Amino acid sequence: MRSVAYVTTTFPTLASFTENDVHRLVRRGVRVRVYALRGTPDRYQPEHAALLPLTRSVGSPLDPRGWGALLLWLVRRPHVLIGETARVLWASRRDPYALAGHLGYLPAAARVAWLVEREGIERVHGAWAHFPGTVAYLAARLARRRFSLSAHAGADLYRSRAFLAEKVRAADFTAACVRGNAEMLRALAGPRARVAWIWHGVDLARFDGAGRRRAGRPTLLVVGRLSAPKGFDVAVRALAELGARGTKATLEVAGDGPERGALERLARELGVAEQVRFHGALDHGALLPLYRRAWLLLAPSRVMPNGRRDGIPNVVVEAMAMGVPCAGSRACGLEEAIVPGETGVLHEPGDPRALADALEPLLRDPGTLDRMGVAARALACRDFDAARNFERLAALFEAPDAAPDAVERAAS
């Protein structure tokens, strides 16, 4: 493969899975373009600044270039534009969220198709399975290009499944980052769907486990966007529960988002405000000292009523690579990364007492924590090496005509 266009939501970000794939493709000489539906955020990892020249924002419904491209394709390929748009909207007819998004991003799909054709890009890859996936699908159909898909969790798989099965069936391959999601997509799209399961992984050179030294007192860490699906309120409540049992700990909170104010109020109401430290959103360089001194990373994710959820948060694998045991909920795929009693503990989602029950004996037994940390680092090196896992994705890019069983072999 000599060229590929990634369609994503916002780019680059403080995350690294899509960004690292793009970095690796560029280093291999692949010509990459990134089309972002929401533009460039204010903050991203410093090393991702090199990707800005490859990135173009295409999602604004007020951009006349999108409407111009839509008129162009209406003239050039009306049967494809009208027919495929009708399929997408018909599949979305009972879902207002999906219908509004698919309609709103139609000019973006037309513009991506025009840009792909103009720049001679071979493949259009939807970096997320929901609206970026649909934009990539329509652009590939209009420009007669190959189409593939990545699937994660939360909004792109579970908030709405309108037109999801159709995209998965149409894709040369769909790469899912959680085994359970891969199985769900195969069941949804049928036996001929080319679905591969590939964990994102972690940069083991950056998160190398070096310099780890647990803080002198029990220190818990949560990292991520401060939003309801992360379940960080459960962590604050568990902290208070531990204190009531005579086990006092500190909770470090790295991240920002809409729930920050609510979490700060909750900490005050529960009398643990002095034990909770809010650091805001941090880049990897600033996160490393927190990983080095944490006793455990907490990932108390929950499934929201609208289906939003985590998969395997990158921070869980980063912490494991740094030798930090993890405590996570039995939800969303964390069972694939945390081995109870070996690399951490699991608890029922949304239950602060269950989380406190899991944490209390570990906080009183640092030796067991240290053994778990060694096992967590070993598991991360074995299963979550981002460089090795990228080779599986690269194999799929290079074998676009593979049958379902061949796709599975390429990704194994």
C-alpha positions as CSV (number, residue, x, y, z in Angstrom):
1,M,0.0,0.0,0.0
2,R,1.5,3.3,-1.1
3,S,-1.1,5.8,0.2
4,V,-4.1,5.9,2.6
5,A,-6.5,8.5,3.9
6,Y,-7.6,8.2,7.5
7,V,-11.0,9.7,8.5
8,T,-11.3,10.4,12.2
9,T,-13.1,12.6,14.7
10,T,-10.5,15.0,16.0
11,F,-6.8,14.8,15.3
12,P,-4.1,14.7,16.8
13,T,-5.0,14.1,20.4
14,L,-3.6,13.3,23.8
15,A,-4.2,9.6,22.9
16,S,-1.8,7.8,20.7
17,F,-3.3,4.7,19.1
18,T,-4.4,6.2,15.7
19,E,-1.6,8.8,15.9
20,N,1.1,6.1,16.4
21,D,-0.2,4.1,13.5
22,V,0.0,7.1,11.3
23,H,3.6,7.8,12.5
24,R,4.6,4.2,11.6
25,L,3.0,4.3,8.2
26,V,4.8,7.6,7.4
27,R,8.1,6.1,8.5
28,R,7.5,3.3,6.0
29,G,7.1,5.7,3.2
30,V,3.3,5.5,2.9
31,R,1.7,8.7,1.9
32,V,-0.9,9.5,4.6
33,R,-3.7,12.1,4.7
34,V,-5.9,12.6,7.8
35,Y,-9.3,14.1,7.4
36,A,-10.8,15.2,10.8
37,L,-14.5,15.8,11.2
38,R,-14.0,18.1,14.3
39,G,-10.7,19.8,13.6
40,T,-7.6,20.0,15.7
41,P,-8.0,20.1,19.5
42,D,-6.1,22.6,21.7
43,R,-3.9,19.9,23.3
44,Y,-2.2,16.9,21.9
45,Q,1.0,14.9,22.6
46,P,4.0,17.0,21.6
47,E,5.4,14.4,19.3
48,H,2.1,14.5,17.3
49,A,2.8,18.0,16.1
50,A,4.6,16.4,13.1
51,L,1.3,15.1,11.9
52,L,-0.4,18.5,11.7
53,P,0.8,19.1,8.0
54,L,-1.0,15.8,7.1
55,T,-4.3,16.8,8.7
56,R,-7.2,18.6,7.2
57,S,-10.5,19.6,8.9
58,V,-13.5,18.6,6.7
59,G,-16.5,18.3,9.0
60,S,-18.0,21.7,9.2
61,P,-21.5,21.8,7.6
62,L,-20.9,25.5,6.9
63,D,-17.9,25.0,4.7
64,P,-18.9,25.7,1.1
65,R,-16.3,23.3,-0.2
66,G,-18.2,20.4,1.1
67,W,-21.4,21.5,-0.6
68,G,-19.5,22.2,-3.8
69,A,-18.1,18.7,-3.7
70,L,-21.6,17.3,-3.1
71,L,-22.8,19.0,-6.2
72,L,-19.8,17.8,-8.1
73,W,-20.6,14.1,-7.3
74,L,-24.3,14.7,-7.9
75,V,-23.3,15.5,-11.5
76,R,-20.5,13.0,-12.0
77,R,-21.9,9.9,-10.1
78,P,-25.6,10.6,-9.2
79,H,-26.5,7.0,-9.0
80,V,-23.8,6.3,-6.5
81,L,-24.4,9.4,-4.4
82,I,-28.2,9.1,-4.3
83,G,-28.2,5.3,-3.9
84,E,-25.6,5.1,-1.2
85,T,-27.0,8.1,0.7
86,A,-30.4,6.5,0.6
87,R,-29.0,3.3,2.1
88,V,-27.4,5.1,4.9
89,L,-30.4,7.3,5.7
90,W,-32.8,4.4,5.5
91,A,-30.7,2.4,8.0
92,S,-30.7,5.4,10.3
93,R,-34.4,6.2,10.0
94,R,-35.3,5.0,13.6
95,D,-32.3,6.6,15.3
96,P,-32.3,10.4,15.5
97,Y,-28.7,10.6,16.7
98,A,-27.4,8.6,13.7
99,L,-29.8,10.3,11.2
100,A,-28.6,13.8,12.2
101,G,-24.9,12.8,12.1
102,H,-25.2,11.0,8.8
103,L,-27.0,13.9,7.2
104,G,-24.7,16.5,8.7
105,Y,-21.5,14.8,7.5
106,L,-22.7,14.1,4.0
107,P,-20.8,17.2,2.6
108,A,-17.7,16.0,4.4
109,A,-17.9,12.6,2.7
110,A,-18.2,14.3,-0.7
111,R,-15.2,16.5,0.1
112,V,-13.1,13.6,1.3
113,A,-14.0,11.7,-1.9
114,W,-12.9,14.7,-4.0
115,L,-9.6,15.1,-2.1
116,V,-8.8,11.4,-2.3
117,E,-9.4,11.4,-6.0
118,R,-7.4,14.6,-6.5
119,E,-4.4,13.3,-4.5
120,G,-4.5,9.8,-5.9
121,I,-5.0,8.1,-2.5
122,E,-5.5,4.4,-2.8
123,R,-7.5,3.6,0.3
124,V,-9.9,5.3,2.7
125,H,-9.8,4.0,6.3
126,G,-12.4,4.9,8.8
127,A,-10.5,5.3,12.1
128,W,-13.7,5.0,14.1
129,A,-16.7,2.9,13.2
130,H,-19.5,5.5,13.6
131,F,-19.6,8.8,11.7
132,P,-15.9,8.7,10.5
133,G,-16.6,5.1,9.2
134,T,-19.6,6.3,7.3
135,V,-17.8,9.2,5.8
136,A,-15.0,6.9,4.8
137,Y,-17.4,4.4,3.3
138,L,-19.2,7.0,1.2
139,A,-16.0,8.7,0.1
140,A,-14.6,5.3,-1.0
141,R,-17.7,4.5,-2.9
142,L,-17.8,7.9,-4.7
143,A,-14.1,7.9,-5.5
144,R,-13.9,4.1,-6.3
145,R,-11.3,3.4,-3.6
146,R,-10.6,0.6,-1.2
147,F,-12.3,0.9,2.2
148,S,-11.4,-0.4,5.6
149,L,-12.4,0.3,9.2
150,S,-11.2,0.4,12.8
151,A,-13.6,-0.2,15.7
152,H,-13.1,0.7,19.3
153,A,-15.9,1.0,21.8
154,G,-18.3,3.5,23.3
155,A,-19.8,5.9,20.8
156,D,-18.6,4.2,17.7
157,L,-20.1,0.7,18.4
158,Y,-22.7,0.9,21.1
159,R,-24.4,4.3,21.1
160,S,-25.9,3.5,17.7
161,R,-25.6,0.6,15.3
162,A,-27.3,2.3,12.4
163,F,-25.5,1.3,9.2
164,L,-22.8,-0.5,11.2
165,A,-23.3,-4.0,9.9
166,E,-23.4,-2.6,6.3
167,K,-20.0,-0.9,6.8
168,V,-18.4,-3.9,8.3
169,R,-19.6,-6.2,5.5
170,A,-18.4,-3.7,2.9
171,A,-14.9,-3.2,4.4
172,D,-11.8,-5.1,3.2
173,F,-11.3,-5.6,6.9
174,T,-12.4,-4.2,10.2
175,A,-9.8,-4.1,13.0
176,A,-11.4,-4.2,16.5
177,C,-9.2,-3.5,19.5
178,V,-11.2,-5.6,22.0
179,R,-11.9,-9.3,21.5
180,G,-15.5,-9.0,22.7
181,N,-16.2,-6.3,20.2
182,A,-14.7,-8.3,17.3
183,E,-17.1,-11.2,18.3
184,M,-20.0,-8.8,18.4
185,L,-19.2,-7.4,15.0
186,R,-18.9,-10.9,13.5
187,A,-22.3,-11.8,14.9
188,L,-23.8,-8.5,13.7
189,A,-22.4,-8.5,10.2
190,G,-22.4,-12.2,9.4
191,P,-19.8,-14.9,8.8
192,R,-18.4,-13.3,5.7
193,A,-17.4,-10.1,7.5
194,R,-13.7,-9.7,7.6
195,V,-13.2,-8.8,11.3
196,A,-9.8,-9.0,13.0
197,W,-9.0,-8.5,16.7
198,I,-5.9,-6.4,17.3
199,W,-5.1,-4.7,20.6
200,H,-3.8,-1.2,20.4
201,G,-0.7,-1.8,22.5
202,V,1.7,0.5,24.2
203,D,5.1,2.1,23.3
204,L,7.3,-0.1,25.5
205,A,10.3,2.1,24.8
206,R,8.5,5.1,26.4
207,F,6.7,3.2,29.1
208,D,9.7,1.1,30.0
209,G,9.1,0.6,33.7
210,A,12.2,2.5,34.6
211,G,12.4,4.7,37.8
212,R,9.4,3.1,39.4
213,R,9.3,3.8,43.2
214,R,6.0,3.6,45.0
215,A,5.0,6.6,47.0
216,G,5.5,6.3,50.8
217,R,1.7,6.2,51.4
218,P,-1.0,4.4,49.5
219,T,-1.5,6.3,46.2
220,L,-4.2,5.5,43.7
221,L,-4.3,6.9,40.2
222,V,-7.0,7.5,37.6
223,V,-6.2,8.8,34.1
224,G,-8.5,9.8,31.3
225,R,-11.3,12.2,30.3
226,L,-13.4,13.1,33.2
227,S,-16.7,11.8,31.8
228,A,-19.4,9.6,33.2
229,P,-18.4,6.3,31.4
230,K,-15.0,6.4,33.1
231,G,-16.7,5.9,36.5
232,F,-14.2,8.1,38.3
233,D,-16.9,9.0,40.8
234,V,-16.7,5.3,41.9
235,A,-13.0,5.8,42.6
236,V,-13.8,8.9,44.8
237,R,-16.5,7.0,46.7
238,A,-14.2,4.0,47.2
239,L,-11.5,6.3,48.6
240,A,-14.0,7.6,51.2
241,E,-15.0,4.0,51.9
242,L,-11.4,3.0,52.5
243,G,-11.0,5.9,54.9
244,A,-14.0,4.8,56.9
245,R,-12.4,1.4,57.3
246,G,-9.1,2.9,58.5
247,T,-7.1,2.7,55.3
248,K,-6.2,6.2,54.2
249,A,-5.0,6.7,50.6
250,T,-4.4,9.5,48.1
251,L,-6.2,9.7,44.7
252,E,-4.3,11.3,41.9
253,V,-6.6,12.4,39.0
254,A,-5.0,13.1,35.6
255,G,-7.4,14.4,33.0
256,D,-10.0,16.9,32.4
257,G,-13.6,17.0,31.1
258,P,-17.2,17.7,31.8
259,E,-17.4,15.8,35.1
260,R,-14.5,17.6,36.9
261,G,-16.8,20.0,38.8
262,A,-19.0,17.2,39.9
263,L,-16.0,15.1,41.1
264,E,-14.6,18.0,43.0
265,R,-18.0,18.5,44.7
266,L,-18.3,14.8,45.5
267,A,-14.8,14.8,47.1
268,R,-15.8,17.7,49.3
269,E,-19.2,16.2,50.3
270,L,-17.5,12.9,51.2
271,G,-14.8,14.7,53.3
272,V,-11.9,13.5,51.1
273,A,-11.1,16.7,49.2
274,E,-7.6,16.9,50.7
275,Q,-6.9,13.4,49.6
276,V,-7.8,14.0,45.9
277,R,-5.4,15.8,43.6
278,F,-6.6,17.1,40.3
279,H,-3.8,17.5,37.8
280,G,-5.8,18.4,34.6
281,A,-4.9,16.8,31.2
282,L,-1.3,15.7,31.0
283,D,0.9,14.7,28.2
284,H,2.9,11.4,28.4
285,G,6.0,13.2,29.8
286,A,4.0,14.6,32.7
287,L,2.2,11.3,33.3
288,L,5.3,9.1,33.8
289,P,6.1,10.4,37.3
290,L,2.5,9.6,38.3
291,Y,2.8,6.1,37.0
292,R,6.2,5.6,38.8
293,R,4.8,6.4,42.2
294,A,1.3,5.0,42.0
295,W,0.4,1.9,44.0
296,L,-2.5,1.0,41.6
297,L,-4.2,2.4,38.6
298,L,-8.0,2.4,38.9
299,A,-10.3,1.9,35.8
300,P,-13.8,1.7,37.3
301,S,-15.5,2.0,33.8
302,R,-19.3,1.6,33.5
303,V,-21.7,1.1,30.6
304,M,-24.0,4.1,30.2
305,P,-27.8,3.7,29.4
306,N,-27.1,5.0,25.8
307,G,-24.4,2.3,25.3
308,R,-21.4,4.5,25.8
309,R,-18.5,2.6,27.4
310,D,-14.8,2.1,27.4
311,G,-12.9,-0.7,25.7
312,I,-9.4,-1.3,27.1
313,P,-8.3,2.2,28.0
314,N,-4.8,2.9,26.8
315,V,-3.9,4.1,30.3
316,V,-4.4,0.6,31.7
317,V,-1.8,-0.9,29.3
318,E,0.5,2.1,29.9
319,A,0.3,1.5,33.7
320,M,0.9,-2.2,33.3
321,A,4.0,-1.5,31.1
322,M,5.2,0.8,34.0
323,G,4.8,-2.1,36.4
324,V,1.6,-0.7,38.0
325,P,-1.1,-3.2,39.0
326,C,-4.6,-2.3,37.9
327,A,-8.1,-2.4,39.5
328,G,-10.8,-2.4,36.9
329,S,-14.5,-3.2,36.5
330,R,-15.9,-6.3,34.9
331,A,-17.1,-4.3,31.9
332,C,-16.2,-3.3,28.4
333,G,-13.1,-5.5,27.8
334,L,-10.9,-4.9,30.9
335,E,-11.1,-8.6,31.6
336,E,-8.8,-9.0,28.5
337,A,-6.0,-7.0,30.1
338,I,-6.3,-7.5,33.9
339,V,-5.8,-11.0,35.2
340,P,-7.3,-11.1,38.7
341,G,-4.8,-12.0,41.4
342,E,-1.9,-11.8,39.0
343,T,-1.8,-8.3,37.4
344,G,-4.5,-6.7,39.4
345,V,-8.1,-7.1,40.5
346,L,-11.6,-6.8,39.0
347,H,-14.8,-5.6,40.6
348,E,-18.4,-5.1,39.7
349,P,-19.0,-1.9,37.8
350,G,-20.6,1.0,39.6
351,D,-20.0,-0.5,43.1
352,P,-17.6,1.6,45.3
353,R,-17.8,-0.9,48.1
354,A,-16.8,-3.7,45.8
355,L,-13.8,-1.6,44.6
356,A,-12.9,-0.8,48.2
357,D,-13.1,-4.5,49.1
358,A,-10.7,-5.3,46.2
359,L,-8.3,-2.6,47.1
360,E,-8.1,-2.9,50.9
361,P,-6.1,-6.1,51.2
362,L,-3.7,-4.9,48.5
363,L,-3.0,-1.6,50.1
364,R,-2.0,-3.5,53.3
365,D,0.3,-5.8,51.4
366,P,2.8,-3.9,49.3
367,G,4.8,-7.1,48.6
368,T,1.8,-8.5,46.7
369,L,1.4,-5.3,44.8
370,D,5.1,-5.4,43.8
371,R,4.7,-9.0,42.5
372,M,1.6,-8.0,40.6
373,G,3.5,-5.1,39.1
374,V,6.2,-7.4,37.8
375,A,3.5,-9.7,36.2
376,A,1.7,-6.7,34.8
377,R,4.9,-5.5,33.0
378,A,5.5,-9.0,31.7
379,L,1.9,-9.3,30.3
380,A,2.2,-5.8,28.7
381,C,5.4,-6.8,27.0
382,R,3.9,-10.1,25.8
383,D,0.5,-9.0,24.5
384,F,0.5,-5.2,24.2
385,D,3.6,-4.3,22.3
386,A,2.4,-1.5,20.0
387,A,5.1,-2.1,17.4
388,R,4.4,-5.8,17.1
389,N,0.6,-5.3,17.0
390,F,1.0,-2.6,14.3
391,E,2.6,-5.3,12.1
392,R,-0.7,-7.2,12.2
393,L,-2.6,-4.1,11.1
394,A,0.0,-3.5,8.3
395,A,-0.5,-7.0,7.1
396,L,-4.2,-6.3,6.7
397,F,-3.5,-3.1,4.7
398,E,-1.2,-5.2,2.4
399,A,-3.8,-8.0,1.9
400,P,-7.0,-6.2,1.0
401,D,-8.6,-9.1,-0.9
402,A,-8.2,-11.6,1.9
403,A,-11.2,-13.9,2.8
404,P,-12.4,-13.8,6.4
405,D,-10.1,-16.7,7.5
406,A,-7.1,-15.1,5.8
407,V,-7.8,-11.8,7.5
408,E,-7.9,-13.6,10.9
409,R,-4.5,-15.3,10.1
410,A,-2.9,-12.0,9.0
411,A,-4.0,-10.4,12.3
412,S,-2.9,-13.3,14.5
